[in-house]
Amino acid sequence: MNRVCSERNNRGWTQAELAERVGVDKSTVVRWEAGGSIPQEKMIKMRGLFGCDIDWLIGVSNERKTVS
């Protein structure tokens, strides 16, 4: 399970709910959770939704930092 999936599940959101919040189709969230690349503007949107830094979200860092 990747971190986008984990963060989504921690909030109790379905893939469709995350897709709606980010402004994409559910199939796009499915692709991201399978390891597909995420456009920068969508990463920034998820950073705000999840309250975590992008480096952690995409697996560059192992330390989850909270952002507001």
C-alpha positions in Angstrom: 0.0 0.0 0.0 1.5 3.4 -0.9 1.2 6.5 1.1 -1.6 8.1 -0.9 -3.7 5.0 -0.3 -2.7 5.0 3.4 -3.6 8.6 3.9 -6.9 8.2 2.1 -7.7 5.1 4.2 -6.8 6.9 7.4 -9.5 9.5 6.6 -12.0 6.9 5.7 -12.3 8.2 2.1 -13.0 6.1 -0.9 -11.0 6.4 -4.1 -14.0 8.3 -5.6 -14.1 10.7 -2.6 -10.4 11.5 -3.0 -10.8 11.9 -6.7 -13.6 14.4 -6.2 -11.5 16.4 -3.6 -8.5 16.5 -5.9 -10.5 17.1 -9.2 -9.7 13.9 -11.1 -11.4 10.7 -12.1 -11.5 7.7 -9.7 -9.4 5.8 -12.3 -6.6 8.4 -11.8 -6.5 7.8 -8.1 -6.4 4.0 -8.8 -3.4 4.6 -11.0 -1.6 6.8 -8.4 -2.2 4.2 -5.8 -0.7 1.6 -8.1 2.5 3.7 -8.4 1.7 6.0 -11.3 3.1 9.5 -11.4 1.2 12.3 -9.8 1.2 15.8 -11.4 2.8 18.5 -9.2 -0.5 20.5 -8.9 -2.3 17.4 -7.6 0.5 16.7 -5.1 0.1 20.2 -3.8 -3.6 19.7 -3.4 -3.1 16.4 -1.6 -0.5 18.0 0.7 -3.2 20.4 1.9 -5.9 17.7 2.2 -3.6 15.3 4.1 -1.6 17.9 6.0 1.7 16.2 5.2 4.8 17.2 3.2 5.1 16.1 -0.4 8.5 14.4 0.0 6.9 11.9 2.5 3.8 11.5 0.4 5.8 10.4 -2.6 8.3 8.3 -0.6 11.3 10.5 -0.9 11.5 10.9 2.8 10.8 8.5 5.6 9.9 11.3 8.1 6.2 12.4 7.9 6.2 16.2 8.5 2.9 17.9 9.2 2.2 21.0 7.2 -0.8 23.4 7.3 
